[in-house]
Amino acid sequence: MMRWIHAFYGFECRVLLQVNRHFDKKLLNLFFRTFTHLGGADITIAVTFLLMLLSSGDAKLTAIASALALSASHIPVHIIKQLFPRKRPYMMVEKAKFPANPLQDHSFPSGHTTAIFSVVTPYVLYLPQLAFVLIPLGLCVGISRIYLGLHYPSDVLAGGILGTITGIVCFCLLWL
């Protein structure tokens, strides 16, 4: 079992370094530093709040499901981060590049990725055509977390799954 865990960790570190190696490229840096904020608390809370205020009917119900999912998803993220106190990659992977003043809390799961997927999932369920825009948006937020040296790929995968499940549950609670 330990051999498998070490092999998986080695694989994750290689993937991280492949994505993170482009950190010094100005255009990619601008792109990923911009996208990473779309999964942050300020943006996700503001967007869900505005969508609740500006929408009506079924769209408003979807906005409420999105806001509920965002709120609900932070509880398991907090609990999991306490149960599995994984250090961030920039602290563990010697060659990882990272921004000034990086986050100091635990890395598993990615809160930014959880947040963006919890927010977009109700909209994808409500209007599936939006998936062509919203899923790549979520993926870009997740990749940005790896690019910035702040999360391992499994942190991002876990956050995406957690956010999606929370979004589905909240959508179903309000729609079914």
C-alpha positions in Angstrom: 0.0 0.0 0.0 2.8 2.5 0.9 4.5 1.7 -2.4 1.3 2.7 -4.3 0.9 5.9 -2.2 4.5 6.9 -3.0 4.1 6.1 -6.7 0.9 8.2 -6.8 2.6 11.1 -5.0 5.5 10.9 -7.4 3.1 11.0 -10.3 1.2 14.0 -8.8 4.5 15.9 -8.3 5.5 15.3 -12.0 2.1 16.5 -13.2 2.4 19.5 -10.9 5.8 20.4 -12.2 4.8 20.0 -15.8 2.0 22.5 -15.3 3.9 24.8 -12.9 7.1 25.0 -15.1 5.4 27.7 -17.3 5.0 29.9 -14.2 7.4 32.6 -15.6 5.5 33.1 -18.9 3.8 36.5 -18.6 0.7 35.7 -20.7 0.0 32.4 -18.9 0.6 34.1 -15.6 -1.9 36.8 -16.3 -4.4 34.2 -17.5 -4.1 31.8 -14.6 -3.8 34.5 -11.9 -7.1 36.0 -13.3 -8.9 32.7 -13.5 -7.8 31.6 -10.0 -9.7 34.6 -8.5 -12.9 33.4 -10.1 -13.0 30.5 -7.6 -12.2 32.8 -4.6 -14.6 33.8 -2.0 -15.0 37.5 -3.1 -16.0 36.6 -6.7 -18.1 33.5 -6.0 -20.1 35.2 -3.3 -20.6 38.4 -5.3 -21.7 36.6 -8.4 -24.1 34.3 -6.7 -25.6 37.3 -4.7 -25.9 39.4 -7.9 -27.5 36.5 -9.8 -30.1 36.0 -7.0 -30.9 39.7 -7.0 -31.1 40.1 -10.8 -32.9 36.9 -11.8 -36.5 35.8 -11.5 -38.6 32.6 -11.9 -36.7 29.4 -12.6 -33.4 31.3 -13.0 -33.8 32.8 -9.5 -34.4 29.3 -8.1 -31.2 28.2 -9.9 -29.3 31.1 -8.4 -30.5 30.2 -4.9 -29.4 26.6 -5.5 -26.0 27.9 -6.6 -25.7 30.1 -3.5 -26.8 27.3 -1.2 -24.3 24.9 -2.9 -21.5 27.5 -2.4 -22.4 27.9 1.3 -22.8 24.2 1.9 -19.6 23.1 0.1 -17.4 25.1 2.5 -18.4 22.9 5.4 -16.9 19.7 4.1 -13.9 21.5 2.7 -13.1 22.9 6.2 -13.6 19.5 7.8 -11.6 17.6 5.3 -8.7 20.1 5.5 -8.6 19.4 9.3 -8.8 15.7 8.9 -6.2 15.5 6.1 -3.7 18.3 6.9 -1.8 18.1 3.6 1.0 20.7 3.1 0.8 22.7 -0.1 3.0 21.7 -3.0 5.2 24.8 -2.9 6.2 23.8 0.7 7.0 20.2 -0.3 8.1 20.2 -3.9 11.5 21.8 -4.2 11.2 23.1 -7.8 7.7 24.4 -7.5 7.2 28.0 -8.3 4.6 30.1 -6.5 3.3 33.6 -6.0 4.4 36.0 -3.3 2.4 35.6 0.0 0.9 32.2 -0.8 -1.9 30.6 1.2 -0.6 28.9 4.4 -3.6 26.6 5.2 -3.8 23.0 4.1 -4.2 22.0 0.5 -6.6 19.1 0.4 -9.2 19.7 -1.1 -9.0 22.8 -3.3 -11.5 25.3 -1.9 -11.3 27.5 -5.0 -12.1 24.5 -7.2 -14.9 23.3 -4.9 -16.4 26.8 -4.9 -16.5 27.3 -8.7 -17.9 23.9 -9.4 -20.6 24.3 -6.6 -21.6 27.6 -8.2 -21.7 26.5 -11.9 -23.2 23.0 -11.5 -26.8 24.2 -10.8 -26.6 26.3 -13.9 -25.3 23.4 -16.0 -28.2 21.3 -14.7 -30.7 24.1 -15.4 -29.5 25.0 -18.8 -27.2 22.3 -20.2 -26.0 24.5 -23.1 -24.1 26.5 -20.5 -21.8 23.5 -19.9 -19.7 24.5 -22.9 -18.7 27.7 -21.1 -19.1 26.9 -17.4 -17.2 23.5 -17.3 -14.1 24.9 -19.0 -14.3 27.9 -16.6 -14.3 25.5 -13.6 -11.4 23.5 -15.2 -9.4 26.7 -15.7 -9.8 27.6 -12.1 -8.7 24.1 -11.1 -5.7 24.1 -13.4 -4.8 27.6 -12.2 -4.4 26.2 -8.6 -1.9 23.7 -9.9 -0.1 26.2 -12.1 0.4 28.5 -9.2 1.9 25.7 -7.1 -0.8 25.9 -4.5 -2.5 22.5 -5.1 -1.7 19.0 -6.2 -3.8 17.6 -9.0 -5.7 15.3 -6.5 -6.6 18.4 -4.4 -8.2 19.9 -7.5 -9.9 16.7 -8.5 -11.4 16.3 -5.0 -12.5 19.9 -5.0 -14.2 19.5 -8.4 -16.0 16.3 -7.3 -17.1 17.8 -4.0 -18.3 21.1 -5.6 -20.2 19.1 -8.3 -21.9 16.8 -5.9 -22.9 19.7 -3.6 -24.2 21.6 -6.7 -26.3 18.6 -7.8 -27.7 18.0 -4.3 -28.7 21.6 -3.8 -30.2 21.9 -7.3 -32.2 18.7 -6.7 -33.4 19.9 -3.3 -34.9 23.0 -4.8 -36.1 21.5 -8.1 -37.4 18.1 -7.2 
